[in-house]
Amino acid sequence: MKNTSFNIILLIFTLTLVACSNGKIESNISATVADFEFTDQHNETFSSEQLKGDWWIAYFFYTNCKMVCPQTTANIVNVQATLWDAGMTPPIIGFSVDPDFDTPAVLQDFAAIYDANFENMTFLTGYDFDKIKELSNKSFKTVLDGGGPEDHVYAHSTSFFLINPKGEVIKRYDGLSKLDYENLIADAKKVM
């Protein structure tokens, strides 16, 4: 009798924990993405309006980056592939921080190197550096500046960001950390 009561209490406690955590993740950032209208890798207009009502993921990169972007891009494509295999296709947006060099054609070639799937991944350009710097600093609360070492001319975020359907940035993940991008995958599965 005692053992049965204990098991029932344990089952109720476990079910309560599962129910309470379902669909909720711990936030570590609070920001709202400003409206934007840029150019994608197909030389077509892409705007924040197209993301309204969806959970989505963002990161910053540039194609000439030799230090961190190869790793963060490989990691974001791994996130994409893992979620795809789970039947989930949230929009994943890559914002180039070198829009003068990263033309749509360059972005297409870059994406091909990493086997990025354009079904739900979009690389953006078509703005000036000041515009993307403002978006990075204000909407994602992250650094973006020029003037780094020769092989790393832009100081930019290596984070991945999870954005809710209202356009609010709710969580930041270290895009260089396998554990953190696995946390992004786990969180996406909770909320999507």
Secondary structure in CASP SS format (residue, H / E / C, confidence):
PFRMAT SS
TARGET T0000
AUTHOR 0000-0000-0000
METHOD secondary structure of the structure
MODEL  1
M C 1.00
K H 1.00
N H 1.00
T H 1.00
S H 1.00
F H 1.00
N H 1.00
I H 1.00
I H 1.00
L H 1.00
L H 1.00
I H 1.00
F H 1.00
T H 1.00
L H 1.00
T H 1.00
L H 1.00
V H 1.00
A H 1.00
C H 1.00
S H 1.00
N C 1.00
G C 1.00
K C 1.00
I C 1.00
E C 1.00
S C 1.00
N C 1.00
I C 1.00
S C 1.00
A E 1.00
T E 1.00
V C 1.00
A C 1.00
D C 1.00
F C 1.00
E E 1.00
F E 1.00
T E 1.00
D E 1.00
Q C 1.00
H C 1.00
N C 1.00
E C 1.00
T E 1.00
F E 1.00
S E 1.00
S H 1.00
E H 1.00
Q H 1.00
L H 1.00
K C 1.00
G C 1.00
D C 1.00
W C 1.00
W E 1.00
I E 1.00
A E 1.00
Y E 1.00
F E 1.00
F E 1.00
Y C 1.00
T C 1.00
N C 1.00
C C 1.00
K C 1.00
M C 1.00
V C 1.00
C H 1.00
P H 1.00
Q H 1.00
T H 1.00
T H 1.00
A H 1.00
N H 1.00
I H 1.00
V H 1.00
N H 1.00
V H 1.00
Q H 1.00
A H 1.00
T H 1.00
L H 1.00
W H 1.00
D H 1.00
A C 1.00
G C 1.00
M C 1.00
T C 1.00
P C 1.00
P C 1.00
I E 1.00
I E 1.00
G E 1.00
F E 1.00
S E 1.00
V C 1.00
D C 1.00
P C 1.00
D C 1.00
F C 1.00
D C 1.00
T C 1.00
P H 1.00
A H 1.00
V H 1.00
L H 1.00
Q H 1.00
D H 1.00
F H 1.00
A H 1.00
A H 1.00
I H 1.00
Y H 1.00
D C 1.00
A C 1.00
N C 1.00
F C 1.00
E C 1.00
N C 1.00
M E 1.00
T E 1.00
F E 1.00
L E 1.00
T E 1.00
G C 1.00
Y C 1.00
D C 1.00
F H 1.00
D H 1.00
K H 1.00
I H 1.00
K H 1.00
E H 1.00
L H 1.00
S H 1.00
N H 1.00
K H 1.00
S H 1.00
F C 1.00
K C 1.00
T C 1.00
V C 1.00
L E 1.00
D E 1.00
G E 1.00
G C 1.00
G C 1.00
P C 1.00
E C 1.00
D C 1.00
H C 1.00
V C 1.00
Y E 1.00
A E 1.00
H E 1.00
S C 1.00
T C 1.00
S E 1.00
F E 1.00
F E 1.00
L E 1.00
I E 1.00
N C 1.00
P C 1.00
K C 1.00
G C 1.00
E E 1.00
V E 1.00
I E 1.00
K E 1.00
R E 1.00
Y E 1.00
D E 1.00
G C 1.00
L C 1.00
S C 1.00
K H 1.00
L H 1.00
D H 1.00
Y H 1.00
E H 1.00
N H 1.00
L H 1.00
I H 1.00
A H 1.00
D H 1.00
A H 1.00
K H 1.00
K H 1.00
V H 1.00
M C 1.00
END
